[in-house]
Amino acid sequence: MENPVNERLKTIRTALKLSQRDFSKGIFLEQSTLARIEQGKITVNDRIIELVCSKYHVNKTYLKDGKGKMFSGNPPDIKLEQLNRIFNELNGPFQDCLIAQAKELLKVQQKQGD
């Protein structure tokens, strides 16, 4: 029998448009562990609930009981977090290159808006 908490966890991950890999990385789990949780093979413990709620601004009552709104406040800006993670993994010259590329993209976007 599937655990509704497991189903809600997958629903949250899907709503955030995150892969199992990225979602699990955010809560310090192996991707395979998250997959087994989503399949109902592992029970979601309080530690995982706390991590999910803290990291992804999830309403704990929703996650545990299915009541209320999915998020407590605004969900995190996942794209910005991904960009920040990538940026921090790059060394200095590549960080500079990424910033330069972003500035050029902004110029192109602004020209399209004219």
N, CA, C and O atoms as a GROMACS GRO file, in nm:
protein
  456
    1MET      N    1   0.084  -0.119   0.000
    1MET     CA    2   0.000   0.000   0.000
    1MET      C    3   0.089   0.125   0.000
    1MET      O    4   0.184   0.134   0.078
    2GLU      N    5   0.057   0.220  -0.087
    2GLU     CA    6   0.138   0.340  -0.098
    2GLU      C    7   0.112   0.436   0.017
    2GLU      O    8  -0.001   0.448   0.065
    3ASN      N    9   0.214   0.502   0.059
    3ASN     CA   10   0.205   0.601   0.164
    3ASN      C   11   0.171   0.735   0.102
    3ASN      O   12   0.244   0.782   0.015
    4PRO      N   13   0.061   0.798   0.143
    4PRO     CA   14   0.024   0.927   0.083
    4PRO      C   15   0.133   1.034   0.099
    4PRO      O   16   0.145   1.122   0.014
    5VAL      N   17   0.211   1.028   0.205
    5VAL     CA   18   0.321   1.124   0.221
    5VAL      C   19   0.419   1.107   0.105
    5VAL      O   20   0.469   1.206   0.052
    6ASN      N   21   0.445   0.986   0.066
    6ASN     CA   22   0.536   0.961  -0.046
    6ASN      C   23   0.479   1.021  -0.175
    6ASN      O   24   0.553   1.080  -0.254
    7GLU      N   25   0.350   1.006  -0.195
    7GLU     CA   26   0.287   1.062  -0.314
    7GLU      C   27   0.293   1.214  -0.312
    7GLU      O   28   0.320   1.276  -0.415
    8ARG      N   29   0.268   1.273  -0.196
    8ARG     CA   30   0.274   1.419  -0.185
    8ARG      C   31   0.417   1.470  -0.207
    8ARG      O   32   0.437   1.577  -0.265
    9LEU      N   33   0.514   1.395  -0.163
    9LEU     CA   34   0.654   1.433  -0.184
    9LEU      C   35   0.684   1.440  -0.334
    9LEU      O   36   0.748   1.534  -0.381
   10LYS      N   37   0.637   1.342  -0.408
   10LYS     CA   38   0.657   1.343  -0.553
   10LYS      C   39   0.580   1.458  -0.617
   10LYS      O   40   0.630   1.521  -0.710
   11THR      N   41   0.460   1.486  -0.568
   11THR     CA   42   0.381   1.597  -0.619
   11THR      C   43   0.454   1.729  -0.598
   11THR      O   44   0.454   1.816  -0.686
   12ILE      N   45   0.516   1.745  -0.482
   12ILE     CA   46   0.592   1.866  -0.451
   12ILE      C   47   0.710   1.878  -0.547
   12ILE      O   48   0.734   1.984  -0.605
   13ARG      N   49   0.784   1.770  -0.563
   13ARG     CA   50   0.900   1.772  -0.652
   13ARG      C   51   0.858   1.808  -0.794
   13ARG      O   52   0.926   1.886  -0.861
   14THR      N   53   0.749   1.751  -0.840
   14THR     CA   54   0.698   1.779  -0.974
   14THR      C   55   0.653   1.924  -0.986
   14THR      O   56   0.679   1.989  -1.088
   15ALA      N   57   0.587   1.976  -0.883
   15ALA     CA   58   0.542   2.116  -0.885
   15ALA      C   59   0.662   2.211  -0.894
   15ALA      O   60   0.652   2.318  -0.954
   16LEU      N   61   0.772   2.173  -0.833
   16LEU     CA   62   0.893   2.254  -0.838
   16LEU      C   63   0.972   2.235  -0.967
   16LEU      O   64   1.071   2.304  -0.992
   17LYS      N   65   0.927   2.139  -1.048
   17LYS     CA   66   0.991   2.106  -1.176
   17LYS      C   67   1.136   2.065  -1.156
   17LYS      O   68   1.226   2.107  -1.229
   18LEU      N   69   1.158   1.982  -1.054
   18LEU     CA   70   1.292   1.933  -1.024
   18LEU      C   71   1.302   1.784  -1.056
   18LEU      O   72   1.208   1.709  -1.036
   19SER      N   73   1.417   1.745  -1.104
   19SER     CA   74   1.445   1.603  -1.123
   19SER      C   75   1.466   1.540  -0.985
   19SER      O   76   1.487   1.610  -0.886
   20GLN      N   77   1.459   1.409  -0.980
   20GLN     CA   78   1.489   1.340  -0.854
   20GLN      C   79   1.630   1.375  -0.809
   20GLN      O   80   1.655   1.394  -0.690
   21ARG      N   81   1.721   1.383  -0.903
   21ARG     CA   82   1.861   1.413  -0.870
   21ARG      C   83   1.873   1.548  -0.800
   21ARG      O   84   1.934   1.559  -0.694
   22ASP      N   85   1.814   1.651  -0.860
   22ASP     CA   86   1.826   1.786  -0.804
   22ASP      C   87   1.750   1.799  -0.672
   22ASP      O   88   1.799   1.862  -0.578
   23PHE      N   89   1.631   1.741  -0.665
   23PHE     CA   90   1.552   1.749  -0.543
   23PHE      C   91   1.624   1.678  -0.428
   23PHE      O   92   1.634   1.732  -0.318
   24SER      N   93   1.673   1.559  -0.455
   24SER     CA   94   1.739   1.481  -0.351
   24SER      C   95   1.868   1.548  -0.305
   24SER      O   96   1.903   1.543  -0.187
   25LYS      N   97   1.938   1.611  -0.397
   25LYS     CA   98   2.061   1.683  -0.362
   25LYS      C   99   2.030   1.795  -0.262
   25LYS      O  100   2.107   1.820  -0.169
   26GLY      N  101   1.918   1.862  -0.282
   26GLY     CA  102   1.878   1.972  -0.195
   26GLY      C  103   1.845   1.931  -0.053
   26GLY      O  104   1.852   2.012   0.039
   27ILE      N  105   1.810   1.804  -0.036
   27ILE     CA  106   1.777   1.756   0.100
   27ILE      C  107   1.876   1.648   0.147
   27ILE      O  108   1.847   1.572   0.239
   28PHE      N  109   1.991   1.644   0.082
   28PHE     CA  110   2.102   1.557   0.126
   28PHE      C  111   2.067   1.409   0.127
   28PHE      O  112   2.102   1.335   0.219
   29LEU      N  113   1.998   1.366   0.020
   29LEU     CA  114   1.966   1.224   0.002
   29LEU      C  115   2.029   1.177  -0.129
   29LEU      O  116   2.055   1.256  -0.219
   30GLU      N  117   2.051   1.048  -0.137
   30GLU     CA  118   2.090   0.988  -0.263
   30GLU      C  119   1.966   0.983  -0.353
   30GLU      O  120   1.854   0.967  -0.304
   31GLN      N  121   1.987   0.997  -0.482
   31GLN     CA  122   1.876   0.991  -0.576
   31GLN      C  123   1.802   0.858  -0.564
   31GLN      O  124   1.679   0.854  -0.570
   32SER      N  125   1.876   0.750  -0.547
   32SER     CA  126   1.813   0.618  -0.536
   32SER      C  127   1.723   0.609  -0.412
   32SER      O  128   1.620   0.542  -0.414
   33THR      N  129   1.763   0.676  -0.306
   33THR     CA  130   1.680   0.677  -0.184
   33THR      C  131   1.551   0.752  -0.211
   33THR      O  132   1.444   0.705  -0.172
   34LEU      N  133   1.559   0.867  -0.277
   34LEU     CA  134   1.438   0.942  -0.309
   34LEU      C  135   1.348   0.860  -0.401
   34LEU      O  136   1.226   0.860  -0.383
   35ALA      N  137   1.405   0.791  -0.497
   35ALA     CA  138   1.324   0.708  -0.587
   35ALA      C  139   1.248   0.602  -0.508
   35ALA      O  140   1.130   0.577  -0.533
   36ARG      N  141   1.316   0.540  -0.413
   36ARG     CA  142   1.250   0.436  -0.332
   36ARG      C  143   1.143   0.497  -0.241
   36ARG      O  144   1.042   0.432  -0.214
   37ILE      N  145   1.166   0.618  -0.194
   37ILE     CA  146   1.063   0.687  -0.115
   37ILE      C  147   0.941   0.713  -0.201
   37ILE      O  148   0.828   0.682  -0.161
   38GLU      N  149   0.962   0.768  -0.320
   38GLU     CA  150   0.850   0.798  -0.409
   38GLU      C  151   0.774   0.673  -0.450
   38GLU      O  152   0.654   0.679  -0.475
   39GLN      N  153   0.843   0.560  -0.457
   39GLN     CA  154   0.778   0.433  -0.492
   39GLN      C  155   0.707   0.371  -0.372
   39GLN      O  156   0.638   0.270  -0.386
   40GLY      N  157   0.723   0.429  -0.254
   40GLY     CA  158   0.659   0.377  -0.134
   40GLY      C  159   0.736   0.263  -0.069
   40GLY      O  160   0.683   0.194   0.017
   41LYS      N  161   0.861   0.244  -0.110
   41LYS     CA  162   0.942   0.136  -0.054
   41LYS      C  163   1.012   0.178   0.075
   41LYS      O  164   1.054   0.093   0.154
   42ILE      N  165   1.025   0.310   0.096
   42ILE     CA  166   1.084   0.364   0.218
   42ILE      C  167   0.986   0.464   0.276
   42ILE      O  168   0.928   0.545   0.203
   43THR      N  169   0.969   0.460   0.405
   43THR     CA  170   0.881   0.554   0.474
   43THR      C  171   0.952   0.688   0.493
   43THR      O  172   1.072   0.691   0.525
   44VAL      N  173   0.880   0.796   0.475
   44VAL     CA  174   0.935   0.929   0.496
   44VAL      C  175   0.944   0.953   0.646
   44VAL      O  176   0.844   0.947   0.717
   45ASN      N  177   1.065   0.981   0.695
   45ASN     CA  178   1.081   1.005   0.839
   45ASN      C  179   1.076   1.155   0.869
   45ASN      O  180   1.073   1.237   0.777
   46ASP      N  181   1.076   1.190   0.996
   46ASP     CA  182   1.065   1.330   1.038
   46ASP      C  183   1.181   1.415   0.989
   46ASP      O  184   1.163   1.533   0.958
   47ARG      N  185   1.300   1.357   0.981
   47ARG     CA  186   1.416   1.431   0.933
   47ARG      C  187   1.396   1.475   0.789
   47ARG      O  188   1.427   1.589   0.754
   48ILE      N  189   1.347   1.386   0.706
   48ILE     CA  190   1.323   1.418   0.566
   48ILE      C  191   1.213   1.524   0.554
   48ILE      O  192   1.224   1.617   0.475
   49ILE      N  193   1.108   1.509   0.633
   49ILE     CA  194   1.000   1.607   0.632
   49ILE      C  195   1.053   1.745   0.668
   49ILE      O  196   1.020   1.844   0.602
   50GLU      N  197   1.135   1.753   0.772
   50GLU     CA  198   1.192   1.882   0.814
   50GLU      C  199   1.280   1.942   0.704
   50GLU      O  200   1.272   2.061   0.676
   51LEU      N  201   1.363   1.859   0.642
   51LEU     CA  202   1.450   1.908   0.536
   51LEU      C  203   1.371   1.959   0.415
   51LEU      O  204   1.402   2.065   0.360
   52VAL      N  205   1.270   1.884   0.374
   52VAL     CA  206   1.187   1.925   0.260
   52VAL      C  207   1.116   2.057   0.290
   52VAL      O  208   1.115   2.148   0.208
   53CYS      N  209   1.059   2.065   0.409
   53CYS     CA  210   0.984   2.186   0.445
   53CYS      C  211   1.076   2.307   0.454
   53CYS      O  212   1.039   2.416   0.412
   54SER      N  213   1.193   2.288   0.509
   54SER     CA  214   1.288   2.397   0.525
   54SER      C  215   1.346   2.440   0.390
   54SER      O  216   1.348   2.559   0.358
   55LYS      N  217   1.393   2.346   0.313
   55LYS     CA  218   1.461   2.376   0.186
   55LYS      C  219   1.365   2.431   0.080
   55LYS      O  220   1.397   2.526   0.010
   56TYR      N  221   1.247   2.370   0.070
   56TYR     CA  222   1.156   2.402  -0.040
   56TYR      C  223   1.032   2.480   0.004
   56TYR      O  224   0.939   2.495  -0.074
   57HIS      N  225   1.031   2.530   0.127
   57HIS     CA  226   0.922   2.612   0.180
   57HIS      C  227   0.786   2.540   0.172
   57HIS      O  228   0.684   2.599   0.136
   58VAL      N  229   0.789   2.413   0.206
   58VAL     CA  230   0.668   2.332   0.201
   58VAL      C  231   0.594   2.341   0.333
   58VAL      O  232   0.655   2.343   0.440
   59ASN      N  233   0.464   2.347   0.325
   59ASN     CA  234   0.378   2.348   0.442
   59ASN      C  235   0.380   2.208   0.504
   59ASN      O  236   0.339   2.110   0.442
   60LYS      N  237   0.428   2.199   0.626
   60LYS     CA  238   0.444   2.068   0.692
   60LYS      C  239   0.311   1.995   0.706
   60LYS      O  240   0.305   1.873   0.691
   61THR      N  241   0.204   2.068   0.734
   61THR     CA  242   0.072   2.005   0.747
   61THR      C  243   0.030   1.942   0.614
   61THR      O  244  -0.029   1.834   0.612
   62TYR      N  245   0.060   2.011   0.504
   62TYR     CA  246   0.028   1.954   0.373
   62TYR      C  247   0.107   1.825   0.351
   62TYR      O  248   0.050   1.724   0.310
   63LEU      N  249   0.236   1.830   0.377
   63LEU     CA  250   0.320   1.713   0.350
   63LEU      C  251   0.279   1.595   0.438
   63LEU      O  252   0.269   1.482   0.389
   64LYS      N  253   0.255   1.620   0.564
   64LYS     CA  254   0.223   1.509   0.655
   64LYS      C  255   0.079   1.460   0.643
   64LYS      O  256   0.053   1.340   0.646
   65ASP      N  257  -0.016   1.556   0.629
   65ASP     CA  258  -0.158   1.519   0.637
   65ASP      C  259  -0.238   1.549   0.510
   65ASP      O  260  -0.355   1.510   0.500
   66GLY      N  261  -0.177   1.616   0.415
   66GLY     CA  262  -0.249   1.649   0.292
   66GLY      C  263  -0.347   1.764   0.309
   66GLY      O  264  -0.436   1.782   0.225
   67LYS      N  265  -0.332   1.842   0.415
   67LYS     CA  266  -0.426   1.953   0.441
   67LYS      C  267  -0.355   2.086   0.423
   67LYS      O  268  -0.239   2.102   0.458
   68GLY      N  269  -0.429   2.182   0.367
   68GLY     CA  270  -0.374   2.315   0.349
   68GLY      C  271  -0.301   2.330   0.217
   68GLY      O  272  -0.303   2.242   0.131
   69LYS      N  273  -0.238   2.445   0.204
   69LYS     CA  274  -0.163   2.476   0.082
   69LYS      C  275  -0.032   2.398   0.078
   69LYS      O  276   0.024   2.362   0.182
   70MET      N  277   0.015   2.372  -0.043
   70MET     CA  278   0.139   2.296  -0.059
   70MET      C  279   0.259   2.373  -0.004
   70MET      O  280   0.346   2.315   0.062
   71PHE      N  281   0.264   2.502  -0.030
   71PHE     CA  282   0.379   2.581   0.011
   71PHE      C  283   0.341   2.679   0.121
   71PHE      O  284   0.230   2.733   0.122
   72SER      N  285   0.434   2.701   0.212
   72SER     CA  286   0.415   2.801   0.316
   72SER      C  287   0.485   2.927   0.267
   72SER      O  288   0.606   2.942   0.283
   73GLY      N  289   0.410   3.016   0.208
   73GLY     CA  290   0.469   3.133   0.145
   73GLY      C  291   0.503   3.102   0.002
   73GLY      O  292   0.440   3.016  -0.060
   74ASN      N  293   0.599   3.172  -0.051
   74ASN     CA  294   0.639   3.152  -0.190
   74ASN      C  295   0.735   3.035  -0.202
   74ASN      O  296   0.826   3.020  -0.120
   75PRO      N  297   0.716   2.952  -0.305
   75PRO     CA  298   0.814   2.845  -0.326
   75PRO      C  299   0.949   2.907  -0.363
   75PRO      O  300   0.953   3.019  -0.414
   76PRO      N  301   1.056   2.836  -0.338
   76PRO     CA  302   1.188   2.892  -0.371
   76PRO      C  303   1.205   2.910  -0.521
   76PRO      O  304   1.139   2.843  -0.601
   77ASP      N  305   1.292   3.000  -0.558
   77ASP     CA  306   1.323   3.024  -0.698
   77ASP      C  307   1.427   2.919  -0.740
   77ASP      O  308   1.547   2.941  -0.726
   78ILE      N  309   1.379   2.808  -0.790
   78ILE     CA  310   1.464   2.694  -0.823
   78ILE      C  311   1.565   2.729  -0.932
   78ILE      O  312   1.681   2.688  -0.924
   79LYS      N  313   1.523   2.804  -1.032
   79LYS     CA  314   1.615   2.839  -1.140
   79LYS      C  315   1.731   2.922  -1.086
   79LYS      O  316   1.846   2.900  -1.125
   80LEU      N  317   1.701   3.015  -0.998
   80LEU     CA  318   1.808   3.097  -0.940
   80LEU      C  319   1.902   3.012  -0.855
   80LEU      O  320   2.023   3.031  -0.857
   81GLU      N  321   1.845   2.918  -0.780
   81GLU     CA  322   1.929   2.828  -0.700
   81GLU      C  323   2.018   2.742  -0.788
   81GLU      O  324   2.135   2.719  -0.755
   82GLN      N  325   1.964   2.693  -0.900
   82GLN     CA  326   2.044   2.612  -0.991
   82GLN      C  327   2.157   2.694  -1.052
   82GLN      O  328   2.271   2.648  -1.060
   83LEU      N  329   2.124   2.817  -1.094
   83LEU     CA  330   2.226   2.903  -1.152
   83LEU      C  331   2.334   2.936  -1.049
   83LEU      O  332   2.452   2.937  -1.082
   84ASN      N  333   2.293   2.961  -0.927
   84ASN     CA  334   2.388   2.991  -0.820
   84ASN      C  335   2.480   2.872  -0.794
   84ASN      O  336   2.601   2.890  -0.774
   85ARG      N  337   2.423   2.752  -0.793
   85ARG     CA  338   2.503   2.632  -0.770
   85ARG      C  339   2.606   2.613  -0.882
   85ARG      O  340   2.722   2.582  -0.857
   86ILE      N  341   2.561   2.632  -1.006
   86ILE     CA  342   2.652   2.619  -1.120
   86ILE      C  343   2.762   2.725  -1.111
   86ILE      O  344   2.880   2.695  -1.127
   87PHE      N  345   2.722   2.848  -1.085
   87PHE     CA  346   2.817   2.958  -1.074
   87PHE      C  347   2.924   2.929  -0.970
   87PHE      O  348   3.042   2.951  -0.994
   88ASN      N  349   2.882   2.879  -0.854
   88ASN     CA  350   2.977   2.851  -0.746
   88ASN      C  351   3.071   2.735  -0.777
   88ASN      O  352   3.178   2.726  -0.716
   89GLU      N  353   3.033   2.648  -0.869
   89GLU     CA  354   3.119   2.537  -0.906
   89GLU      C  355   3.224   2.577  -1.012
   89GLU      O  356   3.322   2.506  -1.034
   90LEU      N  357   3.202   2.691  -1.075
   90LEU     CA  358   3.296   2.738  -1.176
   90LEU      C  359   3.412   2.811  -1.110
   90LEU      O  360   3.398   2.869  -1.002
   91ASN      N  361   3.530   2.807  -1.177
   91ASN     CA  362   3.641   2.887  -1.125
   91ASN      C  363   3.629   3.030  -1.180
   91ASN      O  364   3.547   3.056  -1.268
   92GLY      N  365   3.711   3.121  -1.130
   92GLY     CA  366   3.702   3.264  -1.158
   92GLY      C  367   3.682   3.304  -1.303
   92GLY      O  368   3.586   3.375  -1.333
   93PRO      N  369   3.769   3.260  -1.394
   93PRO     CA  370   3.752   3.302  -1.534
   93PRO      C  371   3.621   3.254  -1.596
   93PRO      O  372   3.562   3.325  -1.678
   94PHE      N  373   3.576   3.136  -1.558
   94PHE     CA  374   3.450   3.086  -1.611
   94PHE      C  375   3.331   3.160  -1.548
   94PHE      O  376   3.230   3.181  -1.615
   95GLN      N  377   3.343   3.200  -1.423
   95GLN     CA  378   3.240   3.284  -1.361
   95GLN      C  379   3.228   3.416  -1.437
   95GLN      O  380   3.117   3.462  -1.465
   96ASP      N  381   3.344   3.476  -1.470
   96ASP     CA  382   3.344   3.601  -1.545
   96ASP      C  383   3.277   3.583  -1.681
   96ASP      O  384   3.203   3.670  -1.727
   97CYS      N  385   3.305   3.471  -1.746
   97CYS     CA  386   3.246   3.441  -1.876
   97CYS      C  387   3.093   3.427  -1.864
   97CYS      O  388   3.020   3.478  -1.949
   98LEU      N  389   3.048   3.360  -1.761
   98LEU     CA  390   2.904   3.342  -1.741
   98LEU      C  391   2.836   3.478  -1.718
   98LEU      O  392   2.728   3.502  -1.772
   99ILE      N  393   2.897   3.563  -1.642
   99ILE     CA  394   2.841   3.697  -1.618
   99ILE      C  395   2.835   3.776  -1.749
   99ILE      O  396   2.734   3.841  -1.777
  100ALA      N  397   2.942   3.769  -1.828
  100ALA     CA  398   2.945   3.840  -1.957
  100ALA      C  399   2.835   3.788  -2.049
  100ALA      O  400   2.769   3.866  -2.117
  101GLN      N  401   2.817   3.656  -2.053
  101GLN     CA  402   2.712   3.598  -2.137
  101GLN      C  403   2.574   3.641  -2.090
  101GLN      O  404   2.487   3.670  -2.173
  102ALA      N  405   2.553   3.645  -1.961
  102ALA     CA  406   2.424   3.687  -1.907
  102ALA      C  407   2.395   3.833  -1.943
  102ALA      O  408   2.282   3.867  -1.976
  103LYS      N  409   2.497   3.917  -1.938
  103LYS     CA  410   2.479   4.058  -1.977
  103LYS      C  411   2.441   4.070  -2.124
  103LYS      O  412   2.355   4.150  -2.161
  104GLU      N  413   2.506   3.990  -2.208
  104GLU     CA  414   2.474   3.993  -2.351
  104GLU      C  415   2.331   3.944  -2.377
  104GLU      O  416   2.260   4.002  -2.459
  105LEU      N  417   2.291   3.840  -2.308
  105LEU     CA  418   2.153   3.791  -2.322
  105LEU      C  419   2.052   3.897  -2.280
  105LEU      O  420   1.948   3.912  -2.343
  106LEU      N  421   2.083   3.970  -2.176
  106LEU     CA  422   1.995   4.077  -2.130
  106LEU      C  423   1.983   4.185  -2.236
  106LEU      O  424   1.874   4.237  -2.259
  107LYS      N  425   2.094   4.220  -2.300
  107LYS     CA  426   2.090   4.320  -2.407
  107LYS      C  427   2.001   4.273  -2.522
  107LYS      O  428   1.921   4.350  -2.575
  108VAL      N  429   2.016   4.147  -2.561
  108VAL     CA  430   1.935   4.091  -2.669
  108VAL      C  431   1.787   4.096  -2.631
  108VAL      O  432   1.703   4.135  -2.712
  109GLN      N  433   1.756   4.057  -2.510
  109GLN     CA  434   1.618   4.058  -2.463
  109GLN      C  435   1.562   4.200  -2.464
  109GLN      O  436   1.448   4.221  -2.507
  110GLN      N  437   1.640   4.296  -2.419
  110GLN     CA  438   1.594   4.434  -2.416
  110GLN      C  439   1.570   4.488  -2.557
  110GLN      O  440   1.475   4.563  -2.579
  111LYS      N  441   1.655   4.450  -2.653
  111LYS     CA  442   1.636   4.492  -2.791
  111LYS      C  443   1.509   4.433  -2.852
  111LYS      O  444   1.441   4.498  -2.931
  112GLN      N  445   1.478   4.310  -2.813
  112GLN     CA  446   1.356   4.245  -2.864
  112GLN      C  447   1.231   4.312  -2.810
  112GLN      O  448   1.126   4.312  -2.874
  113GLY      N  449   1.244   4.371  -2.692
  113GLY     CA  450   1.130   4.437  -2.630
  113GLY      C  451   1.099   4.572  -2.690
  113GLY      O  452   0.991   4.626  -2.671
  114ASP      N  453   1.195   4.628  -2.765
  114ASP     CA  454   1.176   4.762  -2.827
  114ASP      C  455   1.084   4.758  -2.944
  114ASP      O  456   1.058   4.862  -3.005
   0.00000   0.00000   0.00000
